[in-house]
């Protein structure tokens, strides 16, 4: 963490897929390891805001938008509270995450959406969140985690491209760490 930065502050909401498929091949454990180390990476300033949410068949807020200087061990507890089960309700999760960022002013707002699969809701429902993201000036950076044949890469790329975010694919731990740091 850096001391106060003179320019634009960041509000970043990490929206992690914790569907049942994240239990396969140790993906949830890799994600937790990288997330625990993320705030210690020095990429944030003390007044930046971070949040950690997960989605599966529903959506759960593990840590609300909180100034980095106040997060402390709550981030680690939030990371370890994530557990895989159920489907991939991506549209619902995006809608809720966008709603949480509506009231945030004076920050560069980003949702970092990580998924290892296909949404269980219609693609059109997921893509319908693009207009709200643009209206609220929220970038959606996306990360496809796992093997390419299991991920809806075109959907994740479209979400990122349409909102000014970035897309990255991560098949291994080092790639996941780099993708989350760059998002």
C-alpha positions as CSV (number, residue, x, y, z in Angstrom):
1,X,0.0,0.0,0.0
2,X,1.2,3.5,-0.9
3,X,0.5,6.7,1.0
4,X,-2.1,9.1,-0.5
5,X,-1.9,9.5,-4.2
6,X,-2.4,13.0,-5.7
7,X,-4.7,12.1,-8.6
8,X,-7.6,9.8,-9.4
9,X,-8.7,7.2,-6.8
10,X,-9.6,3.7,-7.7
11,X,-12.7,1.7,-6.7
12,X,-12.3,-1.9,-7.7
13,X,-14.8,-4.7,-7.0
14,X,-13.5,-8.2,-7.5
15,X,-16.4,-10.4,-8.7
16,X,-15.2,-14.0,-8.5
17,X,-16.9,-17.1,-10.0
18,X,-17.3,-19.7,-7.3
19,X,-19.5,-22.1,-9.2
20,X,-19.1,-25.8,-8.6
21,X,-16.5,-26.1,-11.4
22,X,-14.1,-23.9,-9.4
23,X,-13.6,-27.0,-7.1
24,X,-12.0,-28.9,-10.0
25,X,-8.3,-29.0,-10.6
26,X,-7.5,-26.9,-7.5
27,X,-8.8,-23.7,-9.2
28,X,-10.4,-22.2,-6.0
29,X,-7.3,-22.8,-4.0
30,X,-5.1,-21.1,-6.7
31,X,-7.6,-18.2,-6.8
32,X,-7.5,-17.8,-3.0
33,X,-3.7,-17.8,-2.9
34,X,-3.5,-15.1,-5.5
35,X,-6.2,-13.0,-3.9
36,X,-4.6,-13.1,-0.5
37,X,-1.3,-11.8,-2.0
38,X,-3.1,-9.2,-4.2
39,X,-3.4,-6.3,-1.7
40,X,0.2,-6.8,-0.6
41,X,1.4,-6.3,-4.2
42,X,1.7,-2.5,-3.7
43,X,-0.7,-1.7,-6.5
44,X,-3.1,0.3,-4.4
45,X,-3.0,3.5,-2.5
46,X,-4.5,3.8,1.0
47,X,-7.6,5.8,-0.1
48,X,-8.5,3.4,-2.9
49,X,-11.5,1.2,-2.4
50,X,-11.6,-2.6,-2.8
51,X,-14.5,-5.1,-2.5
52,X,-14.7,-8.9,-2.8
53,X,-17.8,-10.6,-4.0
54,X,-18.4,-14.1,-5.3
55,X,-21.1,-15.5,-7.5
56,X,-22.4,-19.0,-8.2
57,X,-26.2,-19.7,-8.3
58,X,-26.5,-16.4,-6.3
59,X,-24.2,-13.5,-5.4
60,X,-22.5,-12.8,-2.1
61,X,-20.7,-9.8,-0.8
62,X,-17.7,-11.0,1.3
63,X,-16.2,-7.5,1.7
64,X,-18.0,-4.3,0.8
65,X,-16.2,-1.4,-0.8
66,X,-13.7,-0.5,1.8
67,X,-10.7,1.9,1.8
68,X,-7.5,-0.2,1.4
69,X,-6.0,1.4,4.6
70,X,-8.9,-0.1,6.6
71,X,-9.1,-3.6,5.0
72,X,-6.4,-5.4,7.1
73,X,-7.2,-9.0,7.9
74,X,-10.8,-8.7,6.7
75,X,-9.5,-9.2,3.1
76,X,-8.0,-12.6,4.0
77,X,-11.1,-13.7,5.9
78,X,-13.2,-12.7,3.0
79,X,-11.1,-14.6,0.5
80,X,-11.2,-17.8,2.7
81,X,-15.0,-17.5,3.0
82,X,-15.4,-18.2,-0.7
83,X,-16.5,-21.8,-1.4
84,X,-17.5,-23.4,-4.8
85,X,-21.0,-24.7,-5.4
86,X,-23.9,-24.2,-7.8
87,X,-24.2,-22.5,-11.2
88,X,-22.8,-19.4,-12.8
89,X,-25.3,-16.5,-12.4
90,X,-23.2,-13.9,-14.1
91,X,-25.9,-11.5,-15.2
92,X,-27.3,-11.3,-11.6
93,X,-23.9,-10.8,-10.2
94,X,-23.0,-8.0,-12.6
95,X,-26.3,-6.3,-11.9
96,X,-25.7,-6.3,-8.2
97,X,-22.0,-5.2,-8.6
98,X,-23.0,-2.3,-10.8
99,X,-25.6,-1.3,-8.3
100,X,-23.0,-1.2,-5.6
101,X,-20.8,1.1,-7.7
102,X,-23.6,3.6,-8.6
103,X,-23.2,5.7,-5.5
104,X,-19.4,5.9,-5.8
105,X,-18.2,9.3,-7.0
106,X,-14.8,10.6,-7.7
107,X,-13.2,7.2,-8.3
108,X,-12.2,5.3,-11.4
109,X,-14.6,2.4,-11.1
110,X,-13.8,-1.2,-12.2
111,X,-15.4,-4.6,-11.8
112,X,-12.9,-7.4,-12.2
113,X,-14.9,-10.4,-13.2
114,X,-13.3,-13.8,-13.2
115,X,-15.0,-16.9,-14.5
116,X,-13.9,-20.4,-15.4
117,X,-17.0,-21.4,-17.5
118,X,-20.2,-20.5,-19.2
119,X,-22.9,-18.4,-17.6
120,X,-26.0,-20.4,-16.6
121,X,-28.1,-17.3,-17.5
122,X,-28.7,-16.3,-21.1
123,X,-25.8,-14.5,-22.8
124,X,-28.2,-11.7,-23.7
125,X,-28.9,-11.1,-20.0
126,X,-25.2,-10.8,-19.3
127,X,-24.6,-8.5,-22.2
128,X,-27.6,-6.3,-21.3
129,X,-25.5,-5.0,-18.3
130,X,-23.1,-3.2,-20.8
131,X,-25.3,-0.2,-21.1
132,X,-25.6,0.3,-17.3
133,X,-21.8,-0.1,-17.0
134,X,-21.2,2.6,-19.7
135,X,-23.8,4.9,-18.1
136,X,-22.1,4.6,-14.7
137,X,-18.6,4.8,-16.2
138,X,-17.7,1.4,-14.8
139,X,-15.1,-0.7,-16.7
140,X,-15.5,-4.4,-16.6
141,X,-12.2,-6.2,-16.9
142,X,-12.6,-10.0,-17.3
143,X,-10.4,-13.0,-16.7
144,X,-11.1,-16.4,-18.2
145,X,-9.6,-18.9,-15.8
146,X,-8.9,-22.5,-16.9
147,X,-8.9,-24.3,-20.2
148,X,-10.1,-22.2,-23.2
149,X,-12.7,-24.8,-24.3
150,X,-14.6,-24.5,-21.0
151,X,-14.8,-20.6,-21.0
152,X,-17.1,-18.3,-22.9
153,X,-14.1,-16.3,-24.1
154,X,-16.1,-14.2,-26.7
155,X,-18.6,-13.2,-24.0
156,X,-15.8,-12.1,-21.6
157,X,-14.0,-10.3,-24.4
158,X,-17.1,-8.5,-25.4
159,X,-17.9,-7.3,-21.8
160,X,-14.4,-6.0,-21.5
161,X,-14.1,-4.4,-24.9
162,X,-17.5,-2.7,-24.7
163,X,-16.8,-1.1,-21.3
164,X,-13.2,-0.1,-21.8
165,X,-11.9,-2.9,-19.6
166,X,-9.3,-5.6,-20.4
167,X,-9.6,-9.3,-21.1
168,X,-7.0,-11.9,-20.0
169,X,-6.9,-15.7,-20.1
170,X,-5.2,-17.5,-17.2
171,X,-4.6,-21.2,-17.3
172,X,-2.1,-21.4,-14.4
173,X,-1.2,-19.8,-11.1
174,X,1.4,-17.3,-12.5
175,X,-0.9,-16.2,-15.3
176,X,-3.8,-15.7,-12.8
177,X,-1.6,-13.5,-10.6
178,X,-0.5,-11.4,-13.5
179,X,-4.1,-11.1,-14.9
180,X,-5.5,-10.0,-11.5
181,X,-2.7,-7.4,-11.0
182,X,-3.2,-6.0,-14.5
183,X,-7.0,-5.8,-14.3
